[in-house]
Each structure stands twice: as structure tokens, then as C-alpha cells.
Amino acid sequence: KSPLRPREEIVYVPCIYRNTGRKKPDFLATVDVNPESPHYCQVIHRLPMPNVGDELHHSGWNACSSCFGDATKKRNRLILPSFISSRIYVVDVGTDLRAPRLFKVPEEDVFWKCNLGHPHTSHCLGSGEIMISALGDPAGNGKGGFILLDGETFEIKGNWEKGDKMPPMGYDFWYQPRHNVLISTEWGIPKCLGYGFDPNDLKKGRYGRRLNVWDWTTHTYVQAIDVGEDAAPLEIRFLHNPAAAEGYVGCTISSAVHHFYKTERGDWAAEKVIQVPSKKVEGWLLPDMPGFITDILISLDDRFLFFSNWLHGDVRQYDISNRRRPRLVGQIFLGGSITRGGPVTVCGDEELQSQPEPFVIQGRRVSGGPQMIQLSLDGKRLYVTTSLYSAWDRQFYPDLVRDGSVMLQLEVDAARGGLAANPTFLVDFGQEPDGPCLAHEIRYPGGDCTSDIWL
């Protein structure tokens, strides 16, 4: 289990200008989340990147819990891969936690060194190296490989994977050394994703359908678990207990959560344990609107699972004490595409009696839907941002691009379950000096529920 750490006082959030019509570089925002501070809910520092059009997306640490036994490793560098440009930025957060500065951009690019592009998830390894998953090759075709960075120099060392077998796509990953396993997921083919969501891409093998199992020791691809055509499995989370041989993955387009686990034979399997029903709608892209599960996380005590439905607009909390039968214990709507008075009419709904009201906080109507989530270490506060990916934001939520995204805070009942919006907390990225921007993933300086893997 994690060592007890103090309450989070600042968070880091990548903010994106690509596809907003503003020719500004993306930046890393430092946000004050300390209620005792005079700068509560304000962006207190901005670190702009040296280039325009990167699409910062996810981030990871140079050292995390897997390195805790190594006194020489300090959590002082944040790794920021760029989803579109494929650049990798290394940010110094150790010199001044509240004012990060650019430390390094590796000289060799991942195209030449690894024959990969579109880097996504970054995790540190127990070896001190840093590993970043990729979605495709340099031309934007699908390819599920991994980039290795040296943990001291931050130069690109090459590929992690070995052998001839490769999955057709990549996205997120998690590893459990005690079970000699790494499992990666598949979103879709990068050159198709780049322009938005095209329903014509469905049924053509352009969206992912597999969990890909790797042998941790030999770095070879050993098994594919099919979770359904066009499921698009995104974020994957093992339980935090390093001895656990199970976890959960959220599938975006199919709007299902699958529980994956090690079988008695020693291979891996998955079963669907949550299905968010689609809604019959008029005035939208398709006649059936999926929930669109975009982010999931597990509380540090492995008791609760949280996820966001970006299109329907709700965040959910499930009790996973019974791993195979999650139980819904909290739900709240924070915007989304089916709010009352909007362009979409819901004609058939298995879950709701009526369309939810638009979400307004401190006089600000929230555009978009809940997307990235991060839980406080004590399990009592859930932070939520509303941007998914600039090309899809622009397509599904043009108001979000116009108004900028927000960060919200939900109060979590960590005993019985339950979610409520904190009315005093709003970070409005529509008020940025260079114009409204799209805020994405949330990281704490000390590590968090989705950054740290215990060995």
C-alpha cells in the first residue's frame, strides 16, 4: 500500500491549443487546489512548450513506487509525450514544484529510433528506465509498441518489445512483475482518429478490440484477449495490490467495463462486468448514443472503481469488493450530450426517467462532458476535467472549444459510496490569458492512483 502522504495542494494539467483556432503552444498548467490558499482554484504557473500543435495528452514520472527502494531515484521529472507531433518533453518539477521548467527534449525522434509514433502512456520501470506506449508507426498506421527512455539521460534507448509478433494497435498499459505480465490496450488507427470520429470506420477494423498480453521478462507478445469488435478498450488498471492478478479496463465505444484476471492455467481472460446502455436519440450523429467510457480508475485501497461517460455526461462510482459483480453506489451528471434543452432528444432510455439538467457551477455552464478523472489519495476528492482529444472535442462539443474546458471537484463518500459536486471548486480554463484551452489529464507531484505501480 502507498505510504501516507499529505493532502494534494497543487496539480499539473496539460492544456491544449491544437484545433482551437489559436496558434499557441500547448502548456503545462500548475493549479492551486489548496482550500487554505489565496490562489485556490487558480492557474499559478504556465510552462509553454517550444512548438505549436503537439497535442499534449498524458504524462508520467521518471520515478514512482516501483523505484521506492532506490534512494538515488527522485520523483523530479515529468515525462510529457505529444500525441500528434510525437515529441517527448521532459519537465523539471524538482527545482520548483510550483513552477516547472523544461529540462530536456530527447534529440533523436521516436520515428527513426523506434519506428513508432503517437506516444501515449508513460510509466517508470523498476529498472529506472521510462517506458512509453505508442499507437502506431510514423505514417499513422496502427502498431502497438513501446519506447524506452534512459532514466538518467532521458535519451531514447530503443524499443522495449522483442520478437516478431506485434499487436495491430496500441494505447494504454499496466504491468505486474509478480505475475510476469504487461497488458496493453487498443484505441484505433492514428490516421483515422486524427480527424475525429467517423462512423464509417466502424466494422472495418479501424478501432481496437483486444487486450494484448506480454511476457514481462522476455518482452514478447504472448496472447490477445478479444473484448468485442469496435470496443476500443482504453484505460487499463490492475488492482494496486502488487500481488493481485486482476483489474479492469474501460471500453469506449462499446461502453463496457471488463474484469480481466489470470486463469488457473496461467493465461489471462476477461469478462464483461458493467454495461452502460446506449440511449435512443434524435438530433445526434447516430440513432444510438453510447456512454463513451473514457477514463477509469481504482481507489488506492482497491475498494472502488470510478469512470466517466463522456457523451452521456455522468461520472460513476462502483463498489468492487466483489470483483466480479461491481455495484453502483454513486453517480452524478456534469454536462454531456443529452442535457435538457440541447440539440439531442432522448427517445429511449433504460436508466433515466428524463434528460438531465445542464450542469451550472458558479454561474458557468459546463460545456462538454466529464472525461479525465483523478482521485485524492485518501479517496475523498475526485477531480474531473472535460476535454478528451482536440479533434473529437471540436466534433462532439464545439462549445467546449469555444468556451474552454473546466476542472471540477467531486466530494466522494469513501465509506458507503456517493458523489456530489463541490460548489466552491471551479478551475475555468476559458479564462486563460491566451484564450480558452482544453485541459486534459491530472497529476499530483507525489504520485497518484493512475501513475504508481507497486512492486
C-alpha positions as CSV (number, residue, x, y, z in Angstrom):
1,K,0.0,0.0,0.0
2,S,1.0,3.6,-0.5
3,P,2.8,5.5,2.3
4,L,0.6,8.1,3.8
5,R,1.1,11.4,2.1
6,P,-0.3,14.8,2.8
7,R,-3.3,16.2,1.0
8,E,-2.7,17.4,-2.5
9,E,-2.0,21.2,-2.7
10,I,-1.2,21.6,-6.4
11,V,-1.9,19.5,-9.5
12,Y,-0.3,19.5,-13.0
13,V,-2.6,19.6,-16.0
14,P,-1.6,19.7,-19.7
15,C,-3.5,22.3,-21.6
16,I,-4.0,22.0,-25.4
17,Y,-4.5,24.7,-28.1
18,R,-4.4,22.4,-31.1
19,N,-7.7,22.5,-33.1
20,T,-8.9,25.6,-31.1
21,G,-8.0,28.1,-33.9
22,R,-5.4,29.7,-31.6
23,K,-1.8,29.3,-32.9
24,K,-0.4,28.9,-29.4
25,P,1.8,26.2,-28.0
26,D,0.3,23.7,-25.5
27,F,1.4,24.3,-22.0
28,L,1.6,22.5,-18.6
29,A,-0.5,24.3,-16.0
30,T,0.2,24.2,-12.3
31,V,-3.2,24.6,-10.5
32,D,-3.5,25.5,-6.8
33,V,-6.1,23.1,-5.2
34,N,-5.3,24.1,-1.5
35,P,-8.6,25.5,0.0
36,E,-6.5,27.5,2.5
37,S,-4.5,29.3,-0.2
38,P,-5.4,32.7,-1.6
39,H,-4.8,31.3,-5.1
40,Y,-7.3,28.4,-4.6
41,C,-8.7,27.2,-8.0
42,Q,-6.3,29.3,-10.0
43,V,-3.6,28.5,-12.5
44,I,-0.4,29.7,-10.7
45,H,2.1,28.8,-13.4
46,R,2.2,28.0,-17.1
47,L,5.0,26.3,-18.9
48,P,4.5,26.7,-22.7
49,M,6.1,24.1,-24.9
50,P,8.6,25.3,-27.6
51,N,6.4,24.1,-30.5
52,V,2.9,24.5,-31.8
53,G,0.5,21.7,-32.4
54,D,1.9,18.9,-30.2
55,E,-1.3,17.8,-28.5
56,L,0.0,17.1,-25.1
57,H,-2.2,14.3,-23.6
58,H,-0.9,12.1,-20.8
59,S,2.1,12.3,-18.6
60,G,4.2,10.1,-16.3
61,W,7.0,10.2,-13.7
62,N,10.7,9.5,-14.1
63,A,10.4,7.5,-10.8
64,C,7.4,6.1,-9.0
65,S,6.6,3.5,-6.4
66,S,8.4,0.8,-8.3
67,C,11.6,2.7,-7.6
68,F,11.0,3.4,-3.9
69,G,13.7,1.0,-2.8
70,D,16.3,3.1,-4.7
71,A,17.4,6.1,-2.7
72,T,19.0,7.7,-5.8
73,K,15.7,8.0,-7.7
74,K,13.8,11.1,-7.0
75,R,10.4,11.9,-8.5
76,N,11.6,15.2,-10.0
77,R,10.9,14.9,-13.8
78,L,7.5,14.7,-15.5
79,I,7.5,13.0,-18.9
80,L,5.2,14.6,-21.4
81,P,4.7,12.7,-24.7
82,S,3.0,14.6,-27.6
83,F,0.2,12.6,-29.1
84,I,0.3,14.2,-32.6
85,S,3.9,15.6,-33.1
86,S,5.4,12.5,-31.3
87,R,7.9,14.8,-29.4
88,I,8.7,13.8,-25.9
89,Y,9.2,16.6,-23.4
90,V,11.0,16.1,-20.0
91,V,9.9,18.7,-17.4
92,D,11.8,19.6,-14.2
93,V,9.4,19.8,-11.4
94,G,12.1,19.1,-8.7
95,T,13.7,22.5,-8.6
96,D,10.5,24.3,-8.0
97,L,7.3,22.2,-7.6
98,R,5.1,25.2,-8.3
99,A,7.0,26.5,-11.3
100,P,8.0,23.6,-13.6
101,R,10.6,24.3,-16.3
102,L,11.6,22.4,-19.5
103,F,14.5,20.1,-18.8
104,K,15.1,18.2,-22.0
105,V,13.7,17.2,-25.4
106,P,15.4,14.0,-26.5
107,E,17.4,14.7,-29.6
108,E,16.6,11.5,-31.6
109,D,13.0,11.2,-32.5
110,V,10.9,8.1,-32.0
111,F,10.2,7.7,-35.7
112,W,13.8,6.9,-36.6
113,K,14.9,5.2,-33.4
114,C,11.8,3.0,-32.7
115,N,9.7,3.1,-36.0
116,L,6.9,4.2,-33.8
117,G,4.7,7.3,-33.5
118,H,1.8,8.8,-31.4
119,P,3.2,8.1,-27.9
120,H,0.6,7.9,-25.2
121,T,1.1,6.4,-21.7
122,S,4.3,6.8,-19.7
123,H,5.3,4.6,-16.7
124,C,8.6,4.4,-14.9
125,L,10.0,0.9,-14.5
126,G,11.8,-0.7,-11.5
127,S,15.0,-0.6,-13.6
128,G,14.9,3.2,-13.5
129,E,14.0,3.3,-17.2
130,I,10.9,5.0,-18.6
131,M,8.5,3.3,-20.9
132,I,6.0,4.9,-23.2
133,S,3.3,3.1,-25.2
134,A,2.7,4.1,-28.8
135,L,-0.4,3.9,-31.0
136,G,1.2,3.5,-34.4
137,D,4.0,3.8,-36.8
138,P,5.4,7.1,-38.2
139,A,2.9,7.0,-41.1
140,G,-0.1,6.8,-38.7
141,N,-0.8,3.1,-39.3
142,G,-1.7,1.0,-36.2
143,K,1.1,-0.6,-34.3
144,G,1.3,-1.5,-30.6
145,G,4.9,-0.9,-29.5
146,F,6.8,0.7,-26.6
147,I,9.5,3.4,-26.4
148,L,12.3,3.1,-23.7
149,L,13.9,6.2,-22.3
150,D,17.1,6.2,-20.2
151,G,16.2,7.2,-16.7
152,E,19.3,9.4,-16.3
153,T,19.9,11.0,-19.7
154,F,16.3,10.8,-20.9
155,E,17.6,9.8,-24.4
156,I,15.6,7.3,-26.4
157,K,17.2,3.8,-26.0
158,G,15.0,2.0,-28.5
159,N,12.1,-0.4,-28.3
160,W,11.1,-2.4,-25.3
161,E,9.3,-5.2,-27.2
162,K,11.2,-8.1,-28.7
163,G,10.3,-10.8,-31.2
164,D,8.3,-10.7,-34.5
165,K,4.8,-10.7,-33.2
166,M,3.2,-7.3,-32.7
167,P,-0.3,-6.2,-31.8
168,P,-2.1,-4.2,-34.6
169,M,-2.7,-1.2,-32.3
170,G,-1.7,0.3,-29.0
171,Y,-2.9,2.8,-26.4
172,D,-2.5,2.3,-22.6
173,F,-0.7,-0.3,-20.5
174,W,-0.1,-1.6,-16.9
175,Y,2.3,-4.2,-15.6
176,Q,2.5,-6.6,-12.7
177,P,6.1,-8.1,-12.3
178,R,4.9,-10.6,-9.7
179,H,2.8,-12.2,-12.4
180,N,5.4,-11.7,-15.2
181,V,2.9,-9.7,-17.2
182,L,2.2,-6.5,-19.0
183,I,-1.2,-5.9,-20.6
184,S,-1.8,-3.2,-23.2
185,T,-4.9,-1.9,-24.9
186,E,-6.0,-0.6,-28.3
187,W,-7.8,2.6,-29.2
188,G,-7.6,2.8,-33.0
189,I,-5.5,3.6,-36.1
190,P,-4.0,7.0,-35.5
191,K,-4.5,8.4,-39.0
192,C,-8.3,7.6,-38.7
193,L,-8.5,9.1,-35.2
194,G,-6.8,12.3,-36.2
195,Y,-9.8,13.8,-38.0
196,G,-12.5,12.9,-35.5
197,F,-14.9,10.0,-35.1
198,D,-16.2,8.7,-38.4
199,P,-19.0,6.0,-38.0
200,N,-17.8,4.7,-41.4
201,D,-14.7,3.5,-39.7
202,L,-16.7,1.0,-37.6
203,K,-16.9,-2.6,-38.8
204,K,-13.6,-2.0,-40.8
205,G,-11.1,-3.0,-38.1
206,R,-10.0,0.6,-37.5
207,Y,-10.9,0.6,-33.8
208,G,-9.3,-1.7,-31.3
209,R,-10.9,-4.9,-29.8
210,R,-8.1,-6.6,-27.9
211,L,-6.2,-6.6,-24.6
212,N,-2.7,-7.6,-25.5
213,V,-0.7,-9.7,-23.0
214,W,3.1,-9.5,-22.9
215,D,5.6,-11.6,-21.1
216,W,7.3,-9.1,-18.7
217,T,10.6,-10.9,-18.6
218,T,11.1,-11.7,-22.3
219,H,9.3,-8.6,-23.6
220,T,7.3,-10.8,-26.1
221,Y,3.7,-10.6,-27.2
222,V,2.0,-13.8,-26.0
223,Q,-1.8,-13.5,-26.0
224,A,-4.7,-11.5,-27.3
225,I,-8.0,-11.2,-25.4
226,D,-10.9,-10.2,-27.6
227,V,-13.4,-7.8,-25.9
228,G,-15.5,-7.2,-29.0
229,E,-15.5,-5.6,-32.4
230,D,-15.0,-1.8,-32.2
231,A,-14.9,-2.0,-28.4
232,A,-11.9,0.4,-28.2
233,P,-10.5,-0.6,-24.8
234,L,-8.8,2.4,-23.4
235,E,-7.6,2.9,-19.8
236,I,-6.4,-0.3,-18.1
237,R,-5.9,-0.6,-14.3
238,F,-4.6,-3.5,-12.4
239,L,-5.6,-3.5,-8.7
240,H,-3.0,-1.6,-6.7
241,N,-2.1,-4.6,-4.6
242,P,1.1,-5.8,-6.3
243,A,0.1,-9.5,-5.6
244,A,-3.2,-9.1,-7.4
245,A,-3.7,-10.8,-10.7
246,E,-6.7,-8.9,-11.9
247,G,-8.0,-5.5,-12.8
248,Y,-10.5,-3.6,-15.0
249,V,-10.5,-2.0,-18.5
250,G,-12.9,0.6,-19.8
251,C,-14.1,0.2,-23.4
252,T,-15.1,3.4,-25.0
253,I,-17.3,2.7,-28.0
254,S,-18.9,-0.4,-26.5
255,S,-19.3,1.4,-23.2
256,A,-18.5,-1.7,-21.2
257,V,-16.1,-2.4,-18.3
258,H,-14.3,-5.8,-18.4
259,H,-12.8,-7.5,-15.4
260,F,-9.6,-9.3,-16.5
261,Y,-7.8,-11.9,-14.5
262,K,-5.2,-14.7,-14.5
263,T,-6.7,-18.1,-15.0
264,E,-5.8,-21.4,-13.3
265,R,-4.0,-22.4,-16.5
266,G,-1.7,-19.3,-16.1
267,D,-3.0,-17.4,-19.1
268,W,-5.4,-14.4,-18.9
269,A,-9.1,-13.9,-19.6
270,A,-11.7,-11.1,-19.4
271,E,-15.4,-10.9,-18.6
272,K,-17.8,-8.0,-19.0
273,V,-19.0,-6.9,-15.6
274,I,-20.6,-3.5,-16.4
275,Q,-22.5,-2.4,-19.5
276,V,-23.7,1.2,-19.8
277,P,-26.8,1.0,-22.1
278,S,-26.9,3.2,-25.2
279,K,-29.7,5.8,-25.4
280,K,-32.0,6.0,-28.4
281,V,-31.7,9.6,-29.6
282,E,-32.6,12.1,-32.3
283,G,-30.5,15.1,-33.4
284,W,-27.2,13.3,-33.0
285,L,-24.6,11.6,-35.2
286,L,-26.1,8.1,-34.8
287,P,-29.5,6.9,-33.6
288,D,-27.9,5.1,-30.6
289,M,-25.6,7.2,-28.3
290,P,-23.1,5.2,-26.3
291,G,-22.0,6.3,-22.9
292,F,-18.4,6.6,-24.2
293,I,-16.4,5.4,-21.1
294,T,-13.1,7.4,-21.5
295,D,-11.3,7.2,-18.2
296,I,-11.4,4.7,-15.3
297,L,-9.5,4.4,-12.0
298,I,-9.4,2.3,-8.9
299,S,-9.1,3.8,-5.4
300,L,-5.8,3.1,-3.7
301,D,-7.5,0.7,-1.3
302,D,-8.8,-1.3,-4.3
303,R,-12.4,-0.9,-3.0
304,F,-14.0,1.5,-5.5
305,L,-13.9,1.8,-9.3
306,F,-14.7,5.2,-10.9
307,F,-15.4,6.0,-14.5
308,S,-16.6,8.8,-16.8
309,N,-19.2,8.6,-19.6
310,W,-18.0,11.5,-21.8
311,L,-21.1,11.6,-24.0
312,H,-23.9,10.7,-21.6
313,G,-22.2,13.2,-19.1
314,D,-22.1,11.2,-15.9
315,V,-19.3,10.0,-13.5
316,R,-20.0,6.7,-11.7
317,Q,-18.6,5.1,-8.6
318,Y,-18.8,1.3,-8.1
319,D,-18.1,-0.8,-5.1
320,I,-15.8,-3.6,-6.3
321,S,-15.5,-5.6,-3.1
322,N,-17.0,-8.4,-5.1
323,R,-14.5,-8.2,-8.1
324,R,-16.9,-9.9,-10.5
325,R,-20.0,-8.0,-9.5
326,P,-19.4,-4.3,-9.3
327,R,-22.2,-2.4,-7.5
328,L,-23.2,1.1,-8.5
329,V,-23.0,3.3,-5.4
330,G,-22.5,6.9,-6.8
331,Q,-23.5,8.8,-9.9
332,I,-23.6,12.5,-10.9
333,F,-24.2,14.3,-14.2
334,L,-21.8,17.0,-15.2
335,G,-22.9,18.2,-18.6
336,G,-22.8,15.8,-21.6
337,S,-24.7,15.5,-24.8
338,I,-28.2,14.6,-23.6
339,T,-28.9,17.6,-21.3
340,R,-32.4,19.1,-21.4
341,G,-32.9,21.9,-23.9
342,G,-30.0,20.9,-26.1
343,P,-30.0,19.6,-29.7
344,V,-30.4,16.0,-28.7
345,T,-33.7,14.4,-27.9
346,V,-33.6,11.1,-26.0
347,C,-36.4,8.8,-27.3
348,G,-35.5,5.7,-25.3
349,D,-33.5,5.3,-22.1
350,E,-33.1,2.2,-19.9
351,E,-31.7,4.2,-17.0
352,L,-33.2,7.7,-16.7
353,Q,-36.7,9.0,-16.4
354,S,-35.9,12.3,-18.0
355,Q,-33.0,14.1,-19.6
356,P,-30.6,15.6,-17.0
357,E,-30.4,19.4,-16.5
358,P,-27.4,21.3,-17.8
359,F,-24.6,21.5,-15.2
360,V,-24.0,25.0,-14.0
361,I,-21.4,25.9,-11.3
362,Q,-20.7,29.5,-10.1
363,G,-22.8,30.8,-13.0
364,R,-20.7,28.9,-15.6
365,R,-22.5,26.4,-17.7
366,V,-20.1,23.4,-18.3
367,S,-19.6,22.5,-21.9
368,G,-18.5,19.0,-22.9
369,G,-18.7,16.1,-20.5
370,P,-16.7,14.6,-17.7
371,Q,-13.5,13.0,-19.1
372,M,-10.2,12.6,-17.2
373,I,-10.5,11.8,-13.5
374,Q,-8.1,11.6,-10.6
375,L,-8.8,10.6,-7.0
376,S,-7.2,12.0,-3.9
377,L,-5.0,9.6,-2.0
378,D,-7.5,9.4,0.8
379,G,-10.3,8.6,-1.6
380,K,-12.4,11.6,-0.7
381,R,-12.0,14.0,-3.6
382,L,-12.3,13.2,-7.3
383,Y,-11.0,15.8,-9.8
384,V,-12.6,15.9,-13.2
385,T,-11.7,17.6,-16.5
386,T,-13.8,17.8,-19.6
387,S,-11.6,17.6,-22.7
388,L,-10.9,14.2,-24.4
389,Y,-8.8,15.0,-27.5
390,S,-9.0,18.2,-29.5
391,A,-10.3,16.7,-32.8
392,W,-13.1,14.9,-31.0
393,D,-13.8,17.8,-28.7
394,R,-14.3,20.0,-31.8
395,Q,-16.6,17.5,-33.4
396,F,-18.8,16.5,-30.4
397,Y,-18.6,19.6,-28.3
398,P,-17.9,22.8,-30.3
399,D,-19.0,24.9,-27.3
400,L,-16.1,23.3,-25.3
401,V,-13.6,24.5,-27.8
402,R,-15.2,28.0,-27.8
403,D,-15.6,28.3,-24.0
404,G,-12.6,26.2,-22.9
405,S,-12.7,23.3,-20.5
406,V,-13.0,23.2,-16.8
407,M,-11.8,21.3,-13.8
408,L,-14.3,20.3,-11.2
409,Q,-14.0,18.5,-7.8
410,L,-16.4,15.9,-6.6
411,E,-16.8,15.0,-2.9
412,V,-16.7,11.2,-2.5
413,D,-18.3,9.2,0.2
414,A,-15.5,6.8,0.7
415,A,-17.4,4.8,3.3
416,R,-20.8,4.0,1.7
417,G,-20.3,5.5,-1.8
418,G,-21.8,8.7,-3.2
419,L,-20.7,11.6,-5.4
420,A,-21.5,15.4,-5.0
421,A,-20.0,18.4,-6.8
422,N,-18.1,20.8,-4.5
423,P,-19.8,24.1,-5.3
424,T,-16.7,26.1,-4.2
425,F,-14.4,24.4,-6.7
426,L,-14.1,25.6,-10.3
427,V,-11.0,26.0,-12.4
428,D,-12.1,27.7,-15.6
429,F,-9.7,27.2,-18.5
430,G,-11.9,29.5,-20.6
431,Q,-10.2,32.4,-18.8
432,E,-6.6,31.7,-19.9
433,P,-4.5,34.8,-21.0
434,D,-4.0,33.3,-24.5
435,G,-7.6,32.3,-24.8
436,P,-9.7,29.3,-23.9
437,C,-7.9,26.0,-23.9
438,L,-8.6,22.3,-23.5
439,A,-7.3,20.8,-20.1
440,H,-6.7,17.1,-20.0
441,E,-5.0,14.7,-17.5
442,I,-4.5,15.5,-13.8
443,R,-1.3,14.6,-11.9
444,Y,-0.2,15.2,-8.3
445,P,3.5,15.9,-7.6
446,G,3.6,13.0,-5.1
447,G,2.1,10.4,-7.5
448,D,-1.5,9.3,-7.7
449,C,-4.0,6.5,-8.3
450,T,-3.1,6.1,-12.0
451,S,0.6,6.9,-12.0
452,D,2.0,4.4,-9.5
453,I,2.7,0.7,-9.8
454,W,3.8,-1.1,-6.7
455,L,6.2,-4.0,-6.9
